[in-house]
Amino acid sequence: MDWKVVLEKDEDGYFTVTVPSLPGCISQGKTRKKALKNVKEAIELHVRSLAEDGIPLKGQIETAKVAVKL
């Protein structure tokens, strides 16, 4: 299963990764590659925990582009 993630580089140079369709699922890494590896493990653990608790996965979120004039 594929998951959409959001990567943000913080002021210290680390990448923080969140999973919008899994509230509370977050990870980080020093590099983009490490952050994505870490969030993969976080997703697996998060989904396993939901299943063990009998909590169904909610529907996937939809993404769209939004143009904003500045």
N, CA, C and O atoms as CSV, one atom per row, in Angstrom:
chain,resi,resn,atom,element,x,y,z
A,1,MET,N,N,0.836,-1.164,0.000
A,1,MET,CA,C,0.000,0.000,0.000
A,1,MET,C,C,0.894,1.244,0.000
A,1,MET,O,O,1.873,1.313,0.743
A,2,ASP,N,N,0.555,2.206,-0.825
A,2,ASP,CA,C,1.302,3.459,-0.884
A,2,ASP,C,C,0.653,4.502,0.014
A,2,ASP,O,O,-0.570,4.554,0.138
A,3,TRP,N,N,1.470,5.321,0.631
A,3,TRP,CA,C,0.997,6.382,1.511
A,3,TRP,C,C,1.607,7.704,1.065
A,3,TRP,O,O,2.789,7.766,0.727
A,4,LYS,N,N,0.810,8.746,1.063
A,4,LYS,CA,C,1.328,10.083,0.778
A,4,LYS,C,C,1.925,10.624,2.070
A,4,LYS,O,O,1.320,10.539,3.139
A,5,VAL,N,N,3.133,11.188,1.947
A,5,VAL,CA,C,3.801,11.768,3.095
A,5,VAL,C,C,4.199,13.201,2.776
A,5,VAL,O,O,4.300,13.584,1.611
A,6,VAL,N,N,4.422,13.980,3.813
A,6,VAL,CA,C,4.858,15.361,3.665
A,6,VAL,C,C,6.224,15.494,4.328
A,6,VAL,O,O,6.382,15.210,5.515
A,7,LEU,N,N,7.206,15.928,3.547
A,7,LEU,CA,C,8.556,16.138,4.068
A,7,LEU,C,C,8.799,17.625,4.251
A,7,LEU,O,O,8.495,18.430,3.370
A,8,GLU,N,N,9.345,17.978,5.394
A,8,GLU,CA,C,9.695,19.368,5.670
A,8,GLU,C,C,11.099,19.401,6.258
A,8,GLU,O,O,11.416,18.643,7.176
A,9,LYS,N,N,11.934,20.282,5.725
A,9,LYS,CA,C,13.283,20.428,6.260
A,9,LYS,C,C,13.242,21.512,7.334
A,9,LYS,O,O,12.801,22.632,7.078
A,10,ASP,N,N,13.710,21.169,8.548
A,10,ASP,CA,C,13.643,22.145,9.630
A,10,ASP,C,C,14.893,23.020,9.663
A,10,ASP,O,O,15.811,22.850,8.861
A,11,GLU,N,N,14.906,23.949,10.599
A,11,GLU,CA,C,16.006,24.915,10.669
A,11,GLU,C,C,17.347,24.282,11.027
A,11,GLU,O,O,18.394,24.889,10.803
A,12,ASP,N,N,17.328,23.074,11.579
A,12,ASP,CA,C,18.560,22.360,11.914
A,12,ASP,C,C,19.031,21.451,10.789
A,12,ASP,O,O,20.063,20.790,10.906
A,13,GLY,N,N,18.262,21.421,9.688
A,13,GLY,CA,C,18.657,20.608,8.538
A,13,GLY,C,C,18.074,19.209,8.526
A,13,GLY,O,O,18.317,18.453,7.586
A,14,TYR,N,N,17.309,18.843,9.552
A,14,TYR,CA,C,16.679,17.524,9.590
A,14,TYR,C,C,15.382,17.542,8.784
A,14,TYR,O,O,14.743,18.583,8.636
A,15,PHE,N,N,15.009,16.384,8.269
A,15,PHE,CA,C,13.745,16.241,7.552
A,15,PHE,C,C,12.717,15.629,8.481
A,15,PHE,O,O,12.948,14.563,9.052
A,16,THR,N,N,11.585,16.295,8.637
A,16,THR,CA,C,10.459,15.780,9.403
A,16,THR,C,C,9.441,15.268,8.396
A,16,THR,O,O,9.149,15.935,7.404
A,17,VAL,N,N,8.904,14.087,8.654
A,17,VAL,CA,C,7.949,13.473,7.739
A,17,VAL,C,C,6.664,13.161,8.492
A,17,VAL,O,O,6.688,12.525,9.546
A,18,THR,N,N,5.538,13.616,7.940
A,18,THR,CA,C,4.236,13.299,8.513
A,18,THR,C,C,3.416,12.539,7.481
A,18,THR,O,O,3.671,12.617,6.279
A,19,VAL,N,N,2.430,11.805,7.972
A,19,VAL,CA,C,1.541,11.019,7.115
A,19,VAL,C,C,0.128,11.558,7.348
A,19,VAL,O,O,-0.520,11.190,8.328
A,20,PRO,N,N,-0.356,12.432,6.449
A,20,PRO,CA,C,-1.654,13.075,6.682
A,20,PRO,C,C,-2.816,12.119,6.932
A,20,PRO,O,O,-3.717,12.444,7.705
A,21,SER,N,N,-2.817,10.963,6.304
A,21,SER,CA,C,-3.937,10.040,6.483
A,21,SER,C,C,-3.791,9.161,7.727
A,21,SER,O,O,-4.667,8.350,8.028
A,22,LEU,N,N,-2.682,9.328,8.444
A,22,LEU,CA,C,-2.470,8.601,9.706
A,22,LEU,C,C,-2.087,9.620,10.785
A,22,LEU,O,O,-0.908,9.758,11.110
A,23,PRO,N,N,-3.067,10.328,11.338
A,23,PRO,CA,C,-2.759,11.339,12.347
A,23,PRO,C,C,-1.887,10.781,13.466
A,23,PRO,O,O,-2.160,9.711,14.011
A,24,GLY,N,N,-0.842,11.519,13.796
A,24,GLY,CA,C,0.068,11.093,14.847
A,24,GLY,C,C,1.252,10.291,14.346
A,24,GLY,O,O,2.177,10.017,15.110
A,25,CYS,N,N,1.242,9.911,13.078
A,25,CYS,CA,C,2.347,9.144,12.501
A,25,CYS,C,C,3.361,10.148,11.954
A,25,CYS,O,O,3.104,10.827,10.960
A,26,ILE,N,N,4.511,10.230,12.614
A,26,ILE,CA,C,5.540,11.209,12.272
A,26,ILE,C,C,6.914,10.591,12.494
A,26,ILE,O,O,7.087,9.740,13.367
A,27,SER,N,N,7.877,11.020,11.709
A,27,SER,CA,C,9.239,10.547,11.877
A,27,SER,C,C,10.180,11.630,11.369
A,27,SER,O,O,9.736,12.681,10.908
A,28,GLN,N,N,11.483,11.370,11.455
A,28,GLN,CA,C,12.454,12.332,10.953
A,28,GLN,C,C,13.743,11.627,10.597
A,28,GLN,O,O,13.932,10.448,10.899
A,29,GLY,N,N,14.621,12.363,9.956
A,29,GLY,CA,C,15.928,11.833,9.611
A,29,GLY,C,C,16.854,12.962,9.204
A,29,GLY,O,O,16.407,14.036,8.799
A,30,LYS,N,N,18.150,12.709,9.316
A,30,LYS,CA,C,19.149,13.715,8.961
A,30,LYS,C,C,19.149,13.990,7.459
A,30,LYS,O,O,19.397,15.116,7.027
A,31,THR,N,N,18.872,12.964,6.674
A,31,THR,CA,C,18.803,13.108,5.219
A,31,THR,C,C,17.392,12.741,4.760
A,31,THR,O,O,16.625,12.115,5.492
A,32,ARG,N,N,17.069,13.145,3.527
A,32,ARG,CA,C,15.765,12.803,2.949
A,32,ARG,C,C,15.603,11.279,2.889
A,32,ARG,O,O,14.551,10.742,3.235
A,33,LYS,N,N,16.657,10.600,2.447
A,33,LYS,CA,C,16.621,9.138,2.318
A,33,LYS,C,C,16.379,8.467,3.678
A,33,LYS,O,O,15.569,7.546,3.786
A,34,LYS,N,N,17.087,8.936,4.711
A,34,LYS,CA,C,16.929,8.355,6.045
A,34,LYS,C,C,15.540,8.655,6.611
A,34,LYS,O,O,14.933,7.805,7.262
A,35,ALA,N,N,15.042,9.868,6.361
A,35,ALA,CA,C,13.711,10.230,6.849
A,35,ALA,C,C,12.644,9.347,6.222
A,35,ALA,O,O,11.723,8.906,6.909
A,36,LEU,N,N,12.761,9.082,4.911
A,36,LEU,CA,C,11.785,8.224,4.244
A,36,LEU,C,C,11.885,6.781,4.738
A,36,LEU,O,O,10.868,6.100,4.872
A,37,LYS,N,N,13.093,6.318,5.006
A,37,LYS,CA,C,13.272,4.968,5.562
A,37,LYS,C,C,12.623,4.892,6.948
A,37,LYS,O,O,11.941,3.920,7.274
A,38,ASN,N,N,12.846,5.926,7.752
A,38,ASN,CA,C,12.291,5.935,9.111
A,38,ASN,C,C,10.771,6.012,9.112
A,38,ASN,O,O,10.119,5.358,9.926
A,39,VAL,N,N,10.197,6.807,8.202
A,39,VAL,CA,C,8.739,6.920,8.185
A,39,VAL,C,C,8.100,5.626,7.683
A,39,VAL,O,O,6.977,5.304,8.070
A,40,LYS,N,N,8.789,4.896,6.844
A,40,LYS,CA,C,8.257,3.603,6.401
A,40,LYS,C,C,8.062,2.687,7.612
A,40,LYS,O,O,7.029,2.031,7.747
A,41,GLU,N,N,9.055,2.652,8.479
A,41,GLU,CA,C,8.945,1.839,9.694
A,41,GLU,C,C,7.840,2.383,10.605
A,41,GLU,O,O,7.085,1.613,11.199
A,42,ALA,N,N,7.750,3.711,10.711
A,42,ALA,CA,C,6.710,4.316,11.551
A,42,ALA,C,C,5.312,3.962,11.045
A,42,ALA,O,O,4.416,3.682,11.842
A,43,ILE,N,N,5.126,3.974,9.732
A,43,ILE,CA,C,3.830,3.619,9.137
A,43,ILE,C,C,3.492,2.166,9.459
A,43,ILE,O,O,2.376,1.860,9.878
A,44,GLU,N,N,4.460,1.277,9.261
A,44,GLU,CA,C,4.224,-0.147,9.528
A,44,GLU,C,C,3.804,-0.362,10.984
A,44,GLU,O,O,2.864,-1.107,11.258
A,45,LEU,N,N,4.495,0.285,11.907
A,45,LEU,CA,C,4.168,0.134,13.329
A,45,LEU,C,C,2.815,0.765,13.660
A,45,LEU,O,O,2.043,0.209,14.442
A,46,HIS,N,N,2.533,1.909,13.074
A,46,HIS,CA,C,1.271,2.604,13.318
A,46,HIS,C,C,0.091,1.754,12.844
A,46,HIS,O,O,-0.883,1.571,13.573
A,47,VAL,N,N,0.188,1.240,11.622
A,47,VAL,CA,C,-0.899,0.439,11.053
A,47,VAL,C,C,-1.072,-0.863,11.845
A,47,VAL,O,O,-2.197,-1.296,12.092
A,48,ARG,N,N,0.034,-1.478,12.237
A,48,ARG,CA,C,-0.037,-2.707,13.041
A,48,ARG,C,C,-0.719,-2.431,14.378
A,48,ARG,O,O,-1.536,-3.229,14.838
A,49,SER,N,N,-0.390,-1.317,14.992
A,49,SER,CA,C,-0.996,-0.946,16.270
A,49,SER,C,C,-2.500,-0.717,16.127
A,49,SER,O,O,-3.281,-1.155,16.972
A,50,LEU,N,N,-2.905,-0.028,15.053
A,50,LEU,CA,C,-4.338,0.179,14.801
A,50,LEU,C,C,-5.056,-1.166,14.654
A,50,LEU,O,O,-6.129,-1.372,15.222
A,51,ALA,N,N,-4.455,-2.070,13.890
A,51,ALA,CA,C,-5.062,-3.382,13.665
A,51,ALA,C,C,-5.193,-4.164,14.974
A,51,ALA,O,O,-6.222,-4.792,15.225
A,52,GLU,N,N,-4.152,-4.125,15.801
A,52,GLU,CA,C,-4.187,-4.833,17.083
A,52,GLU,C,C,-5.273,-4.282,18.009
A,52,GLU,O,O,-5.849,-5.012,18.816
A,53,ASP,N,N,-5.539,-2.991,17.877
A,53,ASP,CA,C,-6.569,-2.353,18.694
A,53,ASP,C,C,-7.952,-2.418,18.055
A,53,ASP,O,O,-8.921,-1.906,18.615
A,54,GLY,N,N,-8.047,-3.046,16.887
A,54,GLY,CA,C,-9.332,-3.179,16.200
A,54,GLY,C,C,-9.845,-1.884,15.597
A,54,GLY,O,O,-11.046,-1.737,15.370
A,55,ILE,N,N,-8.948,-0.948,15.338
A,55,ILE,CA,C,-9.341,0.340,14.764
A,55,ILE,C,C,-9.154,0.274,13.245
A,55,ILE,O,O,-8.044,0.044,12.767
A,56,PRO,N,N,-10.231,0.472,12.492
A,56,PRO,CA,C,-10.107,0.390,11.031
A,56,PRO,C,C,-9.357,1.600,10.468
A,56,PRO,O,O,-9.384,2.694,11.032
A,57,LEU,N,N,-8.694,1.368,9.347
A,57,LEU,CA,C,-8.037,2.472,8.652
A,57,LEU,C,C,-9.098,3.355,8.027
A,57,LEU,O,O,-10.081,2.865,7.470
A,58,LYS,N,N,-8.896,4.648,8.122
A,58,LYS,CA,C,-9.821,5.581,7.500
A,58,LYS,C,C,-9.446,5.726,6.035
A,58,LYS,O,O,-8.346,5.351,5.627
A,59,GLY,N,N,-10.364,6.273,5.244
A,59,GLY,CA,C,-10.114,6.462,3.818
A,59,GLY,C,C,-8.904,7.331,3.554
A,59,GLY,O,O,-8.540,8.182,4.366
A,60,GLN,N,N,-8.293,7.109,2.420
A,60,GLN,CA,C,-7.144,7.898,2.009
A,60,GLN,C,C,-7.562,9.335,1.754
A,60,GLN,O,O,-8.696,9.601,1.358
A,61,ILE,N,N,-6.653,10.244,1.980
A,61,ILE,CA,C,-6.950,11.641,1.713
A,61,ILE,C,C,-6.734,11.947,0.236
A,61,ILE,O,O,-6.040,11.213,-0.468
A,62,GLU,N,N,-7.319,13.006,-0.209
A,62,GLU,CA,C,-7.150,13.438,-1.593
A,62,GLU,C,C,-6.264,14.671,-1.606
A,62,GLU,O,O,-6.385,15.538,-0.740
A,63,THR,N,N,-5.377,14.752,-2.581
A,63,THR,CA,C,-4.525,15.932,-2.700
A,63,THR,C,C,-4.897,16.695,-3.952
A,63,THR,O,O,-5.383,16.121,-4.927
A,64,ALA,N,N,-4.665,17.993,-3.915
A,64,ALA,CA,C,-4.959,18.846,-5.060
A,64,ALA,C,C,-3.998,20.024,-5.040
A,64,ALA,O,O,-3.503,20.409,-3.981
A,65,LYS,N,N,-3.735,20.593,-6.204
A,65,LYS,CA,C,-2.907,21.781,-6.288
A,65,LYS,C,C,-3.791,23.003,-6.107
A,65,LYS,O,O,-4.919,23.051,-6.596
A,66,VAL,N,N,-3.265,23.980,-5.404
A,66,VAL,CA,C,-3.996,25.227,-5.188
A,66,VAL,C,C,-3.054,26.367,-5.538
A,66,VAL,O,O,-1.962,26.460,-4.977
A,67,ALA,N,N,-3.459,27.232,-6.453
A,67,ALA,CA,C,-2.648,28.380,-6.845
A,67,ALA,C,C,-3.025,29.576,-5.984
A,67,ALA,O,O,-4.203,29.868,-5.782
A,68,VAL,N,N,-2.009,30.256,-5.485
A,68,VAL,CA,C,-2.233,31.434,-4.648
A,68,VAL,C,C,-1.375,32.574,-5.204
A,68,VAL,O,O,-0.170,32.417,-5.400
A,69,LYS,N,N,-2.001,33.705,-5.452
A,69,LYS,CA,C,-1.258,34.884,-5.912
A,69,LYS,C,C,-0.739,35.627,-4.698
A,69,LYS,O,O,-1.480,35.880,-3.748
A,70,LEU,N,N,0.535,35.973,-4.734
A,70,LEU,CA,C,1.132,36.726,-3.623
A,70,LEU,C,C,1.459,38.126,-4.072
A,70,LEU,O,O,1.970,38.924,-3.285
